[in-house]
């Protein structure tokens, strides 16, 4: 995929839309370009005809215009265009002797930047003894978000089955280019944009200035208060790009416990992500003076219409979830309030994240490396393969660097029936012990609330186990 440097291209060239601008903004908080990519693997529990799968992927490039998206820089500004077609590519096949060898190879590749002026994605097929066959895929976040990748993969499988069985091809995917054009139109609606601004002004001001409540506890905040000679400081400099090295811990909530979570969510008509968000924020509150005020970012897919839910492309952007819970509030009340706040934010998800971020900086005079959000949280509702004759093992990988103090990526584990939580954390701020304590207490909090929805926030905070006491407690979760 050669970079096109000429000033004049024979294609329509577009500016980045706000979702893409947000992803590119991450580079401002790091010196490492791998932040702007998504590495994943999909393992399938059956033998795959890789020759036929390669043919299917080249058909997918024709069907999915986000795979034909290319980027250039014009006077320092990143812009984009769509190729009308792309030459077929040969997909390499890798053989692994074990799952450990597979994961080591993909973990290393995940930290190799996609230099998106030269390539937008890398792909390989793989076969691993005892673990089936699969696809490893890493793509620029400007070209696809997580749900765009899921949509691509499921369409690819359907195309593959159509080729293998000689049956009719699936319905074509909606075009990402049409979404981009529609997004530019929405941005021109000044009346709606003003309503978004008024919402966010009120939202940021409610409850006064937010407090940063990191999973690592208050040490960073206290050190910054001393350094700045300001004992009232509420937001430290947790986004310093000099300290962005990250490590990665993956944990799975077992199927028996996940079944309780799914059943509770079905009964209450809420998403599992609401429970996970509450569990995570409870621990962050507990280790930060039991603050009632916890602020995190949610990666929202923004896929509202049927076409958006099926297409590729980058649509997602963060939403800023702030929850302020008194200790007398019950578990079920806190969940309902979390759900309601998320719903309000979703209604304003068309407002550019960069503009919302700047509003908060203007209101509270934050520097570029200050921010109240203690983590980024992403829920990826990986669907089961339904009528497809496969079982799927979906995995994501450590980028090695990240711009937030912590990124929690959660999704259903369709192999075990459990729930997977991946924790990518800045090692300068947090330790593996912090993450283990966060995970164990998140699960403990959720299960206690499911068992007794009337339990109060204060009682749940009382149950939080300090990180130095976590070892040996896991069997009681």
C-alpha positions in Angstrom: 0.0 0.0 0.0 2.1 2.9 -1.3 1.7 6.3 0.1 0.3 8.9 -2.4 2.2 12.1 -1.8 1.0 14.2 -4.8 -0.9 17.4 -4.1 -3.6 16.5 -6.6 -5.4 13.2 -6.3 -7.9 11.7 -8.8 -10.3 11.0 -5.9 -12.5 13.1 -3.7 -10.5 14.1 -0.6 -12.3 14.6 2.7 -11.4 16.1 6.0 -11.5 13.8 9.0 -14.8 13.6 10.8 -14.9 14.2 14.6 -14.6 10.5 15.5 -11.5 10.2 13.5 -10.1 13.5 14.8 -10.6 12.1 18.3 -8.6 9.0 17.6 -5.8 11.1 16.0 -5.9 13.4 19.1 -4.5 10.5 21.1 -1.1 11.0 19.5 -1.0 14.4 21.2 -0.9 12.5 24.5 1.9 10.2 23.4 5.0 10.1 21.2 4.1 6.6 20.0 1.9 6.1 16.9 0.6 2.7 17.8 -1.9 4.4 19.9 -3.9 5.0 16.8 -4.6 1.4 15.9 -6.6 -1.7 17.0 -5.0 -5.1 17.1 -7.3 -8.2 17.4 -7.5 -11.9 16.6 -10.4 -14.1 15.9 -9.8 -17.9 16.4 -12.3 -20.3 14.9 -12.7 -23.9 16.2 -12.5 -25.6 12.8 -10.1 -26.1 9.9 -10.2 -23.2 7.5 -9.4 -23.3 3.8 -7.0 -20.4 3.7 -7.0 -20.1 0.0 -10.7 -19.6 0.0 -10.5 -17.3 2.9 -7.9 -15.1 1.1 -10.4 -14.9 -1.8 -13.1 -14.0 0.6 -11.0 -11.2 2.1 -10.2 -9.7 -1.3 -14.0 -9.7 -2.0 -14.4 -8.0 1.4 -12.1 -5.2 0.3 -14.5 -4.7 -2.6 -17.6 -4.9 -0.3 -16.3 -2.8 2.6 -15.1 0.7 1.6 -13.4 1.3 4.9 -10.8 -1.2 3.8 -10.1 1.0 0.8 -9.8 4.2 2.9 -6.4 5.9 2.5 -4.8 8.9 4.3 -2.5 11.7 3.2 -1.2 14.8 4.9 -1.8 18.2 3.2 0.1 21.1 4.8 0.4 19.1 8.0 -3.3 18.2 8.1 -4.4 14.5 7.8 -7.1 14.0 5.1 -8.6 10.9 3.5 -10.0 9.4 0.3 -11.5 6.2 -0.9 -10.0 4.0 -3.6 -12.7 2.9 -6.0 -11.0 -0.5 -6.1 -7.8 -2.1 -4.7 -5.5 -4.7 -6.1 -5.9 -8.2 -4.6 -3.5 -8.9 -1.7 -1.8 -12.1 -0.7 -2.5 -12.9 2.9 0.4 -14.6 4.8 -0.3 -17.7 6.9 1.5 -18.3 10.2 1.8 -21.6 12.0 2.2 -21.8 15.8 3.1 -24.7 18.0 1.1 -23.4 21.0 -1.3 -20.7 22.1 1.6 -19.1 24.1 3.7 -18.8 20.9 0.7 -17.3 19.1 0.0 -14.7 21.7 3.6 -13.7 22.0 3.8 -13.1 18.3 0.6 -11.1 18.1 1.4 -9.1 21.3 4.7 -8.1 19.7 3.1 -7.2 16.4 0.4 -5.2 18.1 3.1 -2.7 19.3 4.4 -2.1 15.8 2.8 1.1 14.5 0.5 1.0 11.4 2.0 4.0 9.5 -1.3 4.9 8.0 0.1 7.0 5.2 1.7 3.8 3.9 -0.7 1.1 5.1 -4.1 1.2 6.8 -4.1 -2.4 8.1 -2.1 -5.6 8.5 -3.6 -9.1 8.3 -2.5 -12.7 8.6 -4.2 -16.0 8.8 -2.9 -18.4 11.5 -3.1 -22.0 12.6 -2.3 -23.0 16.1 -2.0 -26.6 17.4 -4.8 -27.3 19.8 -6.4 -23.9 19.3 -7.9 -23.9 15.8 -7.4 -21.5 12.9 -8.0 -17.8 12.7 -7.3 -14.2 11.6 -5.0 -11.6 13.1 -5.9 -8.1 12.1 -4.6 -4.7 13.1 -6.0 -1.5 11.5 -5.7 2.3 11.9 -8.3 3.5 14.4 -9.0 6.3 11.9 -10.3 3.7 9.4 -12.3 1.4 11.8 -13.4 1.2 15.3 -14.0 -2.0 17.3 -17.6 -2.5 16.0 -16.4 -1.8 12.5 -13.9 -4.6 12.9 -16.6 -7.0 14.2 -18.9 -6.1 11.3 -16.0 -6.7 8.9 -15.2 -10.1 10.4 -18.7 -11.4 10.4 -19.3 -10.3 6.9 -16.0 -11.9 5.9 -17.1 -15.2 7.4 -20.4 -15.0 5.6 -18.6 -14.4 2.3 -16.3 -17.3 3.0 -19.2 -19.6 3.6 -20.9 -18.5 0.5 -17.8 -19.3 -1.5 -17.4 -22.7 0.2 -21.0 -23.7 -0.3 -21.6 -22.0 -3.6 -24.6 -20.1 -2.2 -25.8 -16.5 -2.6 -23.5 -13.7 -1.3 -24.7 -11.8 1.8 -26.3 -8.4 1.6 -23.6 -5.7 0.8 -22.4 -3.5 3.6 -23.5 0.1 3.8 -20.8 2.6 2.7 -18.7 4.5 5.2 -18.2 7.3 2.7 -22.0 8.0 2.9 -21.7 8.3 6.7 -18.8 10.8 6.4 -20.9 13.0 4.0 -23.9 12.8 6.4 -21.7 13.7 9.3 -20.4 16.8 7.6 -24.1 17.8 7.1 -24.9 17.3 10.8 -22.0 19.5 11.8 -23.5 22.3 9.9 -26.7 22.3 12.0 -25.8 25.2 14.3 -29.0 25.0 16.3 -28.3 21.4 17.3 -24.6 22.1 18.0 -25.7 25.0 20.4 -28.0 22.6 22.2 -25.1 20.2 22.7 -22.9 23.1 24.0 -25.6 24.1 26.6 -26.0 20.6 27.8 -22.3 20.1 28.3 -21.9 23.4 30.1 -24.5 22.4 32.6 -23.1 18.8 32.8 -19.6 19.9 33.6 -20.7 22.5 36.2 -23.1 20.2 38.1 -21.5 19.2 41.4 -18.6 21.6 41.0 -15.2 20.6 39.7 -14.8 16.9 39.2 -12.2 14.8 41.2 -9.7 12.5 39.6 -10.1 9.1 41.3 -7.4 6.8 39.8 -7.2 3.1 40.4 -3.8 3.7 41.9 -5.2 5.8 44.8 -4.6 9.4 45.8 -0.8 9.5 45.8 -0.5 11.3 42.5 -3.1 13.9 43.4 -1.4 14.5 46.8 2.0 14.8 45.2 0.7 17.3 42.7 -1.0 19.3 45.5 2.3 19.6 47.2 4.2 20.5 44.1 1.7 23.1 43.0 1.2 24.3 46.6 -2.5 23.9 46.2 -4.2 21.6 48.8 -7.5 22.1 47.0 -6.3 20.8 43.6 -8.7 18.1 42.4 -7.2 17.0 39.0 -3.5 16.0 38.7 -1.4 15.7 35.6 -2.2 12.1 34.9 -1.9 12.4 31.1 1.7 13.2 30.8 3.0 11.8 27.5 6.4 11.0 29.0 4.9 8.3 31.1 2.7 6.4 28.6 4.3 2.9 28.8 1.5 0.4 29.4 1.1 -3.2 30.5 -1.8 -5.6 30.0 -3.8 -7.9 32.2 -6.7 -10.0 30.9 -9.2 -11.6 33.3 -12.4 -13.5 32.7 -15.5 -13.5 34.9 -16.4 -17.2 34.9 -19.5 -18.4 33.1 -21.5 -19.2 36.3 -21.0 -15.6 37.6 -21.5 -14.1 34.1 -24.8 -16.0 33.8 -26.0 -14.2 36.9 -24.9 -10.8 35.4 -26.6 -11.5 32.1 -29.8 -12.7 33.8 -30.0 -9.6 36.0 -29.4 -7.3 33.0 -32.2 -9.1 31.1 -34.6 -8.7 34.0 -33.7 -5.0 34.5 -33.5 -4.2 30.7 -30.0 -2.8 31.0 -26.6 -3.6 29.4 -23.9 -5.5 31.3 -21.7 -2.5 30.7 -23.8 -0.5 33.3 -23.0 -3.1 36.0 -19.3 -3.2 35.0 -19.1 0.6 35.1 -20.6 0.7 38.5 -18.3 -2.0 39.8 -15.2 -0.2 38.5 -16.2 3.2 39.8 -17.0 1.7 43.3 -13.4 0.5 43.7 -12.0 3.8 42.4 -14.2 5.6 45.0 -13.1 3.3 47.8 -9.3 3.9 47.2 -9.7 7.7 46.9 -11.1 8.8 50.2 -14.5 7.2 49.4 -15.1 10.1 47.1 -18.7 10.2 45.8 -17.5 11.7 42.5 -16.0 9.4 39.9 -15.3 10.4 36.3 -14.5 8.0 33.5 -14.7 8.0 29.7 -16.9 5.6 27.8 -16.1 4.6 24.2 -19.5 5.0 22.6 -20.1 3.3 19.2 -22.5 6.0 18.0 -24.1 3.4 15.7 -27.8 4.3 15.9 -29.3 3.5 12.5 -29.6 0.0 10.9 -27.0 1.1 8.3 -24.6 2.4 10.9 -24.8 -0.9 12.9 -23.7 -2.9 9.8 -21.0 -0.7 8.2 -17.3 -0.5 8.8 -15.5 2.7 9.5 -14.7 4.7 12.5 -17.8 6.1 14.2 -17.0 5.8 17.9 -15.9 8.5 20.2 -15.6 8.9 24.0 -18.3 10.2 26.3 -17.5 11.6 29.7 -19.4 9.7 32.3 -19.5 11.5 35.7 -21.4 9.8 38.6 -21.9 11.4 42.0 -23.4 8.9 44.5 -24.0 9.5 48.1 -23.4 6.4 50.3 -27.1 6.1 51.2 -28.0 5.4 47.6 -28.9 1.8 46.9 -27.3 -0.4 44.3 -30.4 -0.5 42.1 -30.8 3.3 42.4 -27.1 3.9 41.4 -27.5 1.6 38.4 -30.6 3.4 37.3 -28.9 6.8 37.7 -25.9 5.5 35.7 -28.2 4.3 33.0 -30.0 7.7 32.9 -26.7 9.7 32.7 -25.5 7.4 29.9 -28.8 7.9 28.1 -28.4 11.7 28.3 -24.8 11.5 27.0 -25.9 9.2 24.1 -28.4 11.8 23.1 -25.5 14.3 22.7 -23.0 11.8 21.2 -23.1 13.6 17.8 -21.3 16.5 19.5 -17.6 16.3 18.8 -15.6 14.9 21.7 -12.8 17.4 21.0 -15.3 20.3 21.4 -16.7 18.9 24.6 -13.2 18.3 26.0 -12.3 21.9 25.2 -15.4 23.2 27.0 -14.3 21.4 30.2 -10.8 22.8 29.9 -12.1 26.3 29.5 -14.5 25.9 32.5 -11.8 24.6 34.9 -8.7 25.9 33.3 -7.1 22.5 32.8 -3.8 22.1 31.0 -3.5 19.7 28.0 -2.2 16.9 30.3 -4.9 17.4 33.0 -8.2 15.5 33.0 -10.6 14.2 35.6 -11.2 10.8 33.8 -9.6 8.0 35.7 -10.0 5.5 32.9 -11.4 4.8 29.5 -14.1 2.0 29.3 -15.2 0.2 26.2 -17.9 -2.5 26.0 -17.7 -4.5 22.8 -20.9 -6.6 22.5 -19.3 -9.3 20.4 -22.4 -11.3 19.2 -22.5 -15.1 19.1 -22.0 -16.5 15.6 -25.7 -17.4 15.6 -26.5 -19.6 12.6 -22.8 -19.8 11.5 -21.3 -23.2 12.2 -18.3 -21.8 14.3 -17.3 -21.0 17.8 -15.3 -17.8 18.2 -12.4 -16.8 20.4 -11.9 -13.0 20.2 -8.8 -11.4 21.7 -7.3 -7.9 21.9 -3.7 -6.9 22.6 -1.6 -4.4 24.5 -0.4 -1.5 22.4 2.6 -1.0 24.7 1.7 2.7 25.1 -1.6 4.4 25.9 -2.8 8.0 26.6 -5.2 7.4 29.5 -4.1 6.1 32.9 -6.2 2.9 32.3 -8.2 1.4 29.5 -10.7 -1.3 30.3 -12.0 -3.3 27.3 -14.8 -5.7 28.1 -16.7 -8.2 25.9 -18.7 -11.5 26.2 -16.5 -14.6 26.0 -18.4 -16.7 23.5 -16.0 -19.6 24.0 -16.6 -20.1 27.8 -19.8 -18.1 28.3 -18.0 -15.8 30.6 -17.1 -12.1 30.5 -13.6 -10.9 29.5 -12.1 -7.7 30.9 -8.8 -6.5 29.5 -6.9 -4.0 31.5 -4.3 -1.8 29.7 -2.7 0.4 32.3 0.1 3.0 32.5 2.9 1.3 34.5 4.2 4.7 35.8 0.9 5.2 37.6 -0.5 1.7 38.5 0.8 -1.7 39.3 -0.4 -5.2 38.5 -1.6 -5.4 42.2 -3.8 -2.3 41.6 -5.4 -4.0 38.6 -5.9 -7.3 40.3 -7.6 -5.5 43.2 -9.8 -3.5 40.8 -10.9 -6.6 39.0 -11.6 -8.7 42.1 -13.5 -5.9 43.8 -15.5 -5.1 40.6 -16.8 -8.6 40.4 -17.4 -8.7 44.2 -19.4 -5.5 44.1 -21.5 -6.6 41.1 -22.4 -10.0 42.6 -23.2 -8.4 46.0 -25.5 -5.9 44.3 -27.3 -8.6 42.2 -27.8 -10.7 45.4 -29.2 -7.7 47.3 -30.2 -4.7 45.0 -31.2 -2.8 48.2 -27.6 -2.8 49.5 -26.3 0.7 49.8 -23.2 2.3 48.1 -21.7 2.8 51.6 -22.2 -0.9 52.4 -20.5 -1.9 49.1 -17.6 0.4 49.9 -17.3 -1.2 53.3 -16.8 -4.6 51.4 -14.0 -3.4 49.2 -10.8 -5.5 49.9 -7.5 -3.6 49.9 -5.0 -4.6 47.3 -2.6 -6.0 49.9 -5.3 -8.4 51.1 -6.5 -9.6 47.7 -4.2 -12.7 47.4 -6.1 -15.7 48.6 -9.4 -14.0 48.5 -10.3 -14.9 44.9 -12.2 -18.1 45.9 -14.7 -15.9 47.8 -15.6 -13.7 44.8 
